């Protein structure tokens, strides 16, 4: 008798090349697709904990997001076909104007998408007005802003000003992330949260959307 398939552990072990076949094998074993999705999400939570505890680093975090994508390539069509896929919320994300770095942003976007969020990734060098326009257009819940360069961080304040000018400040949560970001940005620029840890950013966004339920 074959050993049970542990997708959560496979994700934690970063078994990128194997995980599509592991998902297919689990489906053939008649394990409900939604249960497989929950197992994968549990694996992501463990990866986040390991990163927070400095057992994993950015390279492992990136590899975990790629492993999750590979699993979802197999699982998502089945979930959609059964009508069980649901959105946890909508996030507009991008790197602020003047910043062309996207590594950390892409990791956060991947983790959120894997957790069931709808992600609208605007890319890099995104103007404050475009952030707000897109958030309105897609009826987002959260605006996620990446600013790796400390010189670009103040521009996030322009997003907050634009939201206020349109009477939308209470409609959207705004989170700023980047290696040089500290909690001080919340007071300095009026954002709802500032983080320099990708897994912490994901946790905060999840907590915000849980509050709304």
C-alpha positions in Angstrom: 0.0 0.0 0.0 1.4 3.4 -1.0 2.1 6.0 1.6 -0.5 8.9 1.8 0.3 11.9 -0.3 1.2 14.9 1.9 1.0 17.9 -0.4 1.6 20.3 2.5 5.0 18.7 3.2 5.8 18.5 -0.5 5.3 22.2 -0.7 7.4 22.8 2.4 10.2 20.6 0.9 10.0 22.7 -2.3 9.4 19.6 -4.5 8.7 21.8 -7.6 9.2 19.1 -10.3 7.3 16.5 -8.4 4.3 18.3 -7.2 2.1 18.3 -10.3 2.3 14.5 -10.4 1.6 14.3 -6.6 -1.5 16.4 -7.1 -2.7 14.1 -10.0 -2.0 11.1 -7.9 -4.1 12.6 -5.0 -6.9 13.3 -7.4 -6.9 9.7 -8.6 -7.1 8.6 -5.0 -10.4 10.5 -4.9 -9.3 13.1 -2.3 -11.6 16.1 -2.7 -10.0 18.9 -4.7 -10.9 21.4 -2.0 -9.1 19.3 0.6 -6.0 19.3 -1.6 -6.2 23.1 -1.8 -6.4 23.4 2.0 -3.4 21.1 2.3 -1.4 23.3 -0.1 -2.4 26.5 1.8 -1.3 24.8 5.1 2.0 24.1 3.5 2.3 27.8 2.5 1.7 28.8 6.1 4.5 26.6 7.3 6.8 28.1 4.6 5.9 31.6 5.9 6.7 30.5 9.5 10.0 29.2 8.4 10.8 32.4 6.6 9.8 34.4 9.6 12.0 32.2 11.9 14.9 32.6 9.4 15.0 28.9 8.6 14.1 29.9 5.0 15.3 32.9 3.0 14.0 34.8 0.0 15.2 32.1 -2.4 13.2 29.4 -0.6 10.2 31.8 -0.4 10.4 32.3 -4.2 10.7 28.6 -4.8 7.7 27.8 -2.6 5.6 30.3 -4.6 6.7 28.6 -7.8 6.0 25.1 -6.4 2.5 26.3 -5.4 1.9 27.7 -8.9 2.9 24.3 -10.4 0.4 22.6 -8.1 -2.4 25.0 -8.9 -1.8 24.6 -12.7 -3.2 21.1 -12.2 -5.8 21.8 -9.4 -7.4 25.1 -10.4 -9.2 23.9 -13.6 -10.8 21.1 -11.5 -11.8 23.5 -8.7 -13.3 25.9 -11.2 -15.2 23.1 -13.0 -16.7 21.9 -9.7 -17.7 25.5 -8.8 -15.7 25.4 -5.5 -13.2 28.1 -6.3 -13.8 31.3 -4.4 -12.0 34.6 -4.0 -10.7 35.6 -0.6 -10.5 39.3 -1.8 -9.0 41.5 -4.4 -5.6 43.1 -4.2 -4.0 45.7 -6.5 -0.2 45.5 -6.2 2.8 47.1 -7.8 6.1 48.8 -7.3 5.8 52.5 -6.7 6.8 55.2 -9.3 10.6 55.4 -9.6 11.2 51.8 -8.4 11.8 49.1 -11.0 12.4 46.2 -8.6 9.8 43.4 -8.5 11.3 40.4 -6.8 9.7 40.9 -3.4 6.4 42.1 -4.9 6.2 39.1 -7.1 6.6 36.7 -4.1 3.8 38.5 -2.2 1.6 38.4 -5.2 2.2 34.7 -5.8 1.5 33.8 -2.2 -1.7 35.8 -2.1 -2.9 34.4 -5.4 -2.1 30.9 -4.2 -4.2 31.7 -1.1 -7.2 32.5 -3.2 -6.9 36.2 -3.7 -7.6 37.9 -7.0 -4.4 39.8 -7.9 -4.0 42.7 -10.2 -0.3 43.2 -10.6 0.5 46.6 -12.2 4.2 45.8 -12.5 6.9 48.4 -11.7 7.3 52.2 -11.8 3.5 52.7 -11.1 2.2 56.2 -10.5 0.0 56.9 -7.5 -3.0 57.8 -9.8 -2.7 54.5 -11.6 -2.8 52.6 -8.3 -6.0 54.4 -7.3 -7.6 54.1 -10.8 -7.1 50.4 -10.9 -8.3 49.9 -7.3 -11.5 51.6 -8.2 -11.9 49.8 -11.5 -11.5 46.3 -10.1 -13.3 47.1 -6.7 -10.2 46.1 -4.8 -10.0 45.6 -1.0 -6.3 46.3 -0.6 -3.7 48.4 -2.4 -0.2 46.8 -2.0 2.8 49.0 -2.7 6.4 47.9 -3.0 9.2 50.4 -2.5 12.5 48.8 -2.3 14.4 52.1 -2.6 14.0 54.3 0.4 14.0 57.3 -1.9 10.7 56.2 -3.4 8.9 55.5 -0.2 7.5 59.0 0.3 5.6 58.6 -3.0 3.2 56.2 -1.3 1.9 59.2 0.6 0.6 60.5 -2.8 -1.6 57.4 -3.1 -3.1 58.2 0.3 -3.6 61.8 -0.7 -5.3 60.7 -4.0 -7.6 58.4 -2.1 -8.6 61.3 0.2 -9.1 63.7 -2.7 -11.6 61.2 -4.3 -13.3 60.5 -1.0 -12.1 56.9 -1.1 -9.7 56.7 1.9 -12.0 54.5 4.0 -12.7 52.3 1.0 -9.2 50.8 0.6 -6.5 49.5 2.9 -3.0 50.5 1.9 0.1 48.5 2.8 3.7 49.5 2.0 6.4 46.8 1.7 10.1 46.9 1.1 13.4 45.9 2.8 13.9 49.4 4.3 10.3 49.9 5.4 9.6 50.4 9.1 6.5 50.9 11.2 7.2 54.7 11.1 5.8 54.9 7.5 2.3 54.3 8.9 2.4 57.7 10.6 4.7 59.4 8.1 2.6 58.6 4.9 -0.8 57.6 6.3 -0.7 54.0 5.2 -2.5 51.2 7.1 0.6 49.1 7.5 4.3 49.0 6.7 6.3 45.8 6.5 9.8 44.6 5.5 8.9 40.9 5.6 7.0 39.4 2.7 5.3 36.7 4.8 4.2 39.3 7.4 2.7 41.4 4.6 0.7 38.4 3.4 -0.5 37.7 7.0 -1.6 41.3 7.5 -3.6 41.3 4.2 -5.3 38.0 5.1 -6.2 39.4 8.6 -7.8 42.5 7.0 -10.0 40.4 4.7 -10.9 38.1 7.6 -12.2 41.1 9.5 -14.6 42.0 6.6 -16.2 38.6 6.6 
